[in-house]
Amino acid sequence: MIVIKSAAELERMRASGHLAAVVRDSVAAKVSPGVKTIELSDYAGELIKKLGAESAFKGYRGYPGNICISVNDAVVHGIPDARRIQLGDIVSIDVGVKYEGFIGDTALTVMVGVTDPDIVRLVRTTEKSLETGIAMALKGNRVSDISHAVEKVVLADGFSVVRDFVGHGIGRQMHEDPQIPNFGPSGRGAVLKPGMTLAIEPMVNQGGSAVEVQPDGWTVLTGDRMFSAHFEHTVAVTEGSAEILTI
């Protein structure tokens, strides 16, 4: 069932979304060579607590980190550990914050001194595909209009869309209806209505679309071990353009 949020609930989602964005950007600013991913997670946990919120990820189905940190060939759900970030890495920072009963979910990919033009293009294309998908989150459109718009941008630039993981509705729960794939034909799925809140999140691979969940049960790597990028915003469908809540 798709939950339509009231005006009061949307206000609370704006609050949680903003806090998620503050954490996302603060952690991203600390990404640099030599920093351990667990140090970034610990910093995020302290900041979330200082903001009066809680991590929506920590403890979720047993996930151990305050945030997800996925490096290079890790697509999503990377567990923070003692790995040190190096020059040439790309680092996905995925943040979920719960505040006053509602969740904000957002991600970006940081380039650490990247000089490889194909990797730069991968990251830029992923971000562009998110922007294009959000532009299709309009009243009267269908869910797959978002999906199709994302895939069109990605394929045009010669990259692959991850098909095993998708965006999703969001609100009091991390994952609500509808699911939002990043691929497929337009004109399908639920009709978008004002008050719907969606986490749109392209996951884009440099090589093929295949992915593999690792033995830790969380970390998802590309099947060919080429790089992957990830961007995400929580948005609300309105009477006009989609409102980005994670800013």
Number of C-alpha atoms within 10 A of each C-alpha: 7 15 15 16 19 12 10 8 17 19 14 20 29 22 22 27 28 21 27 33 25 19 25 24 15 15 21 20 10 12 21 18 14 11 15 17 25 20 18 22 22 16 17 22 20 13 18 23 11 10 14 11 19 21 22 21 22 17 11 11 7 10 17 14 22 27 32 27 26 26 26 20 22 28 29 25 22 25 23 21 14 11 13 13 18 18 13 15 19 27 28 26 30 27 30 27 29 26 23 14 14 22 28 33 31 27 29 23 24 21 21 16 13 15 11 9 8 13 22 13 15 23 24 14 23 30 24 17 26 26 18 19 25 29 15 23 31 23 18 14 18 19 24 25 26 29 31 22 23 32 26 18 19 27 14 10 12 13 22 21 26 22 16 12 18 17 23 19 23 27 27 17 14 19 15 18 18 21 21 22 24 30 23 17 13 15 15 15 14 15 15 21 19 18 19 24 31 30 29 31 30 34 28 31 32 23 17 17 18 16 20 16 16 12 8 10 11 17 18 21 25 24 16 15 18 16 22 33 31 28 25 25 27 32 28 28 24 17 13 10 14 21 20 18 26 24 18
